[in-house]
Amino acid sequence: MDLKGFDQSGRPAAGGTRSVKVMIAGGFGTGKTTMVRAVSDIKPLTTEETLTQASAGDDHLIGIADKAETTVSLDFGKISLNDSLMLYLFGTPGQERFWFLWNGLFKGALGAIVLVDTRRLASSFRAIEEMERQNVPFVIALNVFPDSANHPVEEIRDALDISPHTPVVECDARDRASSRDVLVALIRHLQERSAVAVESR
């Protein structure tokens, strides 16, 4: 991972221009498509399809009974965090039957956001395992749903069994500013990791 040219705030230093591929992952129904739609500067490309009775045996709607659509391939959007940094956003499908797509989607990704629904923590275990398997740095974004319980961050961290160095932030995936703050947190995390790697050489 090369983040040379980034300053301590996670922004490119003067004269630096970067385009960064960022994954938005998580379990089924955690808000990935919602986040891409909310934060993208362009009309996002989505592959949402209507849930039908035929998928009832595969798509378990416990806790998300109102969900009517699902991503079957990927979501794509982009956002300029400033004049020098463009993020290309790739949202992954959450259902197990589409996980075979993940390997291709993660090629070239510099980092990822794992969206977590605190009402259904287990739905994001697979996404976290995939980040660790592919050695992709990530932040955890707790998507606050209206009926979410208010759990302490450290309690969530323990339940997800993630490193104390992995940032955990709360967000509202429907809100552009909140989603943008998560992306900024990821860039700062990447910059900090890069700085540590340079110091350890």
Kinemage of the C-alpha trace (Angstrom):
@kinemage 1
@onewidth
@group {chain A} dominant
@subgroup {mainchain}
@vectorlist {calphas} color= white
{ca met a 1} P 0.000 0.000 0.000
{ca asp a 2} L 1.560 3.305 -1.097
{ca leu a 3} L 0.151 6.471 0.430
{ca lys a 4} L 3.255 8.587 -0.038
{ca gly a 5} L 2.266 12.204 -0.495
{ca phe a 6} L -0.604 12.193 2.003
{ca asp a 7} L -0.475 14.623 4.918
{ca gln a 8} L -1.439 13.858 8.524
{ca ser a 9} L -5.131 14.610 7.865
{ca gly a 10} L -5.240 11.897 5.209
{ca arg a 11} L -5.341 14.405 2.329
{ca pro a 12} L -2.827 14.424 -0.524
{ca ala a 13} L 0.031 16.833 0.024
{ca ala a 14} L 0.387 19.783 -2.315
{ca gly a 15} L 0.849 18.671 -5.875
{ca gly a 16} L -0.348 15.120 -5.238
{ca thr a 17} L -3.306 13.706 -7.151
{ca arg a 18} L -4.766 10.332 -6.301
{ca ser a 19} L -7.633 8.127 -7.401
{ca val a 20} L -8.394 5.461 -4.817
{ca lys a 21} L -10.574 2.365 -5.075
{ca val a 22} L -12.634 1.816 -1.925
{ca met a 23} L -14.872 -1.148 -1.191
{ca ile a 24} L -18.120 -0.848 0.750
{ca ala a 25} L -18.851 -4.282 2.143
{ca gly a 26} L -21.080 -5.859 4.741
{ca gly a 27} L -23.834 -8.349 5.214
{ca phe a 28} L -27.197 -8.551 3.505
{ca gly a 29} L -29.265 -5.429 4.176
{ca thr a 30} L -26.657 -3.436 6.123
{ca gly a 31} L -26.971 -0.309 3.918
{ca lys a 32} L -24.232 -0.611 1.297
{ca thr a 33} L -26.313 0.542 -1.677
{ca thr a 34} L -27.869 3.264 0.471
{ca met a 35} L -24.424 4.629 1.361
{ca val a 36} L -23.199 4.633 -2.246
{ca arg a 37} L -26.350 6.455 -3.338
{ca ala a 38} L -26.106 8.983 -0.518
{ca val a 39} L -22.468 9.952 -0.922
{ca ser a 40} L -21.736 9.634 -4.654
{ca asp a 41} L -21.133 12.813 -6.663
{ca ile a 42} L -22.609 11.099 -9.719
{ca lys a 43} L -25.757 9.086 -10.234
{ca pro a 44} L -24.508 5.707 -9.049
{ca leu a 45} L -24.603 2.520 -11.027
{ca thr a 46} L -26.596 -0.041 -9.065
{ca thr a 47} L -27.655 -3.596 -9.795
{ca glu a 48} L -30.668 -3.731 -7.524
{ca glu a 49} L -33.289 -6.364 -8.281
{ca thr a 50} L -36.641 -6.907 -6.613
{ca leu a 51} L -36.735 -9.637 -3.999
{ca thr a 52} L -39.209 -12.339 -4.954
{ca gln a 53} L -40.699 -15.362 -3.264
{ca ala a 54} L -38.260 -17.496 -5.250
{ca ser a 55} L -35.359 -16.131 -3.164
{ca ala a 56} L -37.082 -16.668 0.177
{ca gly a 57} L -34.979 -19.718 0.970
{ca asp a 58} L -31.723 -17.866 0.294
{ca asp a 59} L -32.324 -14.289 1.477
{ca his a 60} L -33.145 -14.360 5.163
{ca leu a 61} L -35.074 -11.201 6.059
{ca ile a 62} L -34.967 -11.519 9.843
{ca gly a 63} L -34.667 -7.962 11.131
{ca ile a 64} L -35.061 -6.445 7.651
{ca ala a 65} L -38.549 -7.551 6.674
{ca asp a 66} L -39.213 -4.274 4.813
{ca lys a 67} L -36.324 -4.828 2.385
{ca ala a 68} L -37.710 -5.054 -1.158
{ca glu a 69} L -34.564 -5.014 -3.346
{ca thr a 70} L -31.107 -6.543 -3.304
{ca thr a 71} L -27.762 -6.001 -5.064
{ca val a 72} L -26.951 -8.856 -7.422
{ca ser a 73} L -23.572 -7.704 -8.755
{ca leu a 74} L -22.139 -4.410 -7.501
{ca asp a 75} L -22.847 -0.753 -6.849
{ca phe a 76} L -20.541 1.934 -8.216
{ca gly a 77} L -20.177 5.613 -7.415
{ca lys a 78} L -17.455 8.206 -6.952
{ca ile a 79} L -16.776 11.174 -4.723
{ca ser a 80} L -14.120 13.895 -4.628
{ca leu a 81} L -13.072 14.424 -1.022
{ca asn a 82} L -11.121 17.488 -2.159
{ca asp a 83} L -9.485 18.837 -5.329
{ca ser a 84} L -6.747 16.205 -5.186
{ca leu a 85} L -8.438 13.019 -4.012
{ca met a 86} L -11.066 11.018 -5.894
{ca leu a 87} L -12.580 7.894 -4.368
{ca tyr a 88} L -14.134 5.228 -6.591
{ca leu a 89} L -16.714 3.366 -4.532
{ca phe a 90} L -17.591 -0.286 -5.141
{ca gly a 91} L -20.424 -1.780 -3.109
{ca thr a 92} L -20.395 -5.555 -2.767
{ca pro a 93} L -23.399 -7.870 -2.843
{ca gly a 94} L -24.276 -9.132 0.623
{ca gln a 95} L -25.926 -12.481 -0.057
{ca glu a 96} L -23.846 -15.618 0.240
{ca arg a 97} L -24.741 -16.836 -3.251
{ca phe a 98} L -23.003 -13.765 -4.760
{ca trp a 99} L -19.817 -13.914 -2.680
{ca phe a 100} L -17.912 -15.507 -5.577
{ca leu a 101} L -17.846 -11.995 -7.107
{ca trp a 102} L -15.833 -10.566 -4.228
{ca asn a 103} L -12.383 -11.730 -5.365
{ca gly a 104} L -12.627 -9.774 -8.606
{ca leu a 105} L -14.166 -6.727 -6.966
{ca phe a 106} L -11.378 -6.402 -4.398
{ca lys a 107} L -8.542 -6.282 -6.952
{ca gly a 108} L -6.765 -2.955 -6.625
{ca ala a 109} L -8.735 -1.801 -3.589
{ca leu a 110} L -6.732 0.339 -1.182
{ca gly a 111} L -9.189 -0.003 1.678
{ca ala a 112} L -12.736 -0.828 2.677
{ca ile a 113} L -15.671 0.147 4.828
{ca val a 114} L -17.526 -2.704 6.509
{ca leu a 115} L -21.066 -1.608 7.257
{ca val a 116} L -22.547 -3.249 10.338
{ca asp a 117} L -26.142 -3.465 11.478
{ca thr a 118} L -25.860 -3.723 15.285
{ca arg a 119} L -29.202 -5.558 15.387
{ca arg a 120} L -27.636 -8.354 13.304
{ca leu a 121} L -23.914 -8.439 14.025
{ca ala a 122} L -23.464 -11.936 12.615
{ca ser a 123} L -24.468 -10.697 9.155
{ca ser a 124} L -21.130 -8.863 8.864
{ca phe a 125} L -18.793 -11.605 10.112
{ca arg a 126} L -18.152 -12.877 6.582
{ca ala a 127} L -17.223 -9.415 5.299
{ca ile a 128} L -14.728 -8.903 8.132
{ca glu a 129} L -13.198 -12.324 7.492
{ca glu a 130} L -12.820 -11.420 3.820
{ca met a 131} L -11.013 -8.158 4.656
{ca glu a 132} L -8.573 -10.060 6.827
{ca arg a 133} L -8.122 -12.845 4.270
{ca gln a 134} L -7.368 -10.399 1.464
{ca asn a 135} L -5.309 -8.150 3.764
{ca val a 136} L -7.432 -5.089 2.941
{ca pro a 137} L -7.317 -2.345 5.616
{ca phe a 138} L -10.799 -1.406 6.768
{ca val a 139} L -12.909 0.586 9.164
{ca ile a 140} L -16.122 -0.584 10.795
{ca ala a 141} L -19.113 1.707 10.238
{ca leu a 142} L -22.042 1.073 12.584
{ca asn a 143} L -25.101 1.993 10.546
{ca val a 144} L -27.582 3.376 13.071
{ca phe a 145} L -31.055 2.131 12.236
{ca pro a 146} L -34.082 3.697 13.985
{ca asp a 147} L -34.577 0.675 16.253
{ca ser a 148} L -30.868 -0.019 16.881
{ca ala a 149} L -29.849 -0.521 20.503
{ca asn a 150} L -27.146 1.799 21.812
{ca his a 151} L -24.191 -0.508 22.460
{ca pro a 152} L -20.784 0.829 23.632
{ca val a 153} L -18.205 0.772 20.839
{ca glu a 154} L -15.845 -1.487 22.784
{ca glu a 155} L -18.664 -3.985 23.300
{ca ile a 156} L -19.214 -4.051 19.529
{ca arg a 157} L -15.467 -4.382 18.932
{ca asp a 158} L -15.296 -7.401 21.230
{ca ala a 159} L -18.361 -9.019 19.640
{ca leu a 160} L -16.861 -8.607 16.150
{ca asp a 161} L -13.436 -9.781 17.383
{ca ile a 162} L -11.529 -7.063 15.545
{ca ser a 163} L -8.150 -5.494 16.241
{ca pro a 164} L -7.996 -2.529 18.635
{ca his a 165} L -6.270 -0.668 15.779
{ca thr a 166} L -9.324 -0.959 13.505
{ca pro a 167} L -11.423 2.227 13.720
{ca val a 168} L -15.094 1.857 14.652
{ca val a 169} L -17.380 4.787 13.821
{ca glu a 170} L -21.123 5.358 13.859
{ca cys a 171} L -22.949 6.605 10.786
{ca asp a 172} L -26.268 7.079 9.077
{ca ala a 173} L -25.811 5.546 5.621
{ca arg a 174} L -28.735 7.620 4.326
{ca asp a 175} L -26.942 10.881 5.106
{ca arg a 176} L -24.307 12.255 2.715
{ca ala a 177} L -22.298 14.105 5.370
{ca ser a 178} L -22.289 11.126 7.727
{ca ser a 179} L -21.222 8.731 4.963
{ca arg a 180} L -18.523 11.152 3.841
{ca asp a 181} L -17.165 11.256 7.395
{ca val a 182} L -16.751 7.469 7.274
{ca leu a 183} L -14.741 7.764 4.052
{ca val a 184} L -12.529 10.422 5.641
{ca ala a 185} L -11.995 8.114 8.638
{ca leu a 186} L -10.887 5.364 6.254
{ca ile a 187} L -8.411 7.632 4.440
{ca arg a 188} L -6.936 8.747 7.765
{ca his a 189} L -6.633 5.109 8.831
{ca leu a 190} L -4.805 4.274 5.598
{ca gln a 191} L -2.485 7.233 6.042
{ca glu a 192} L -1.667 6.228 9.618
{ca arg a 193} L -0.928 2.655 8.562
{ca ser a 194} L 1.317 3.928 5.796
{ca ala a 195} L 3.212 6.169 8.208
{ca val a 196} L 3.777 3.248 10.621
{ca ala a 197} L 5.006 1.047 7.776
{ca val a 198} L 7.507 3.709 6.686
{ca glu a 199} L 8.810 4.166 10.249
{ca ser a 200} L 9.298 0.417 10.699
{ca arg a 201} L 11.521 0.071 7.621
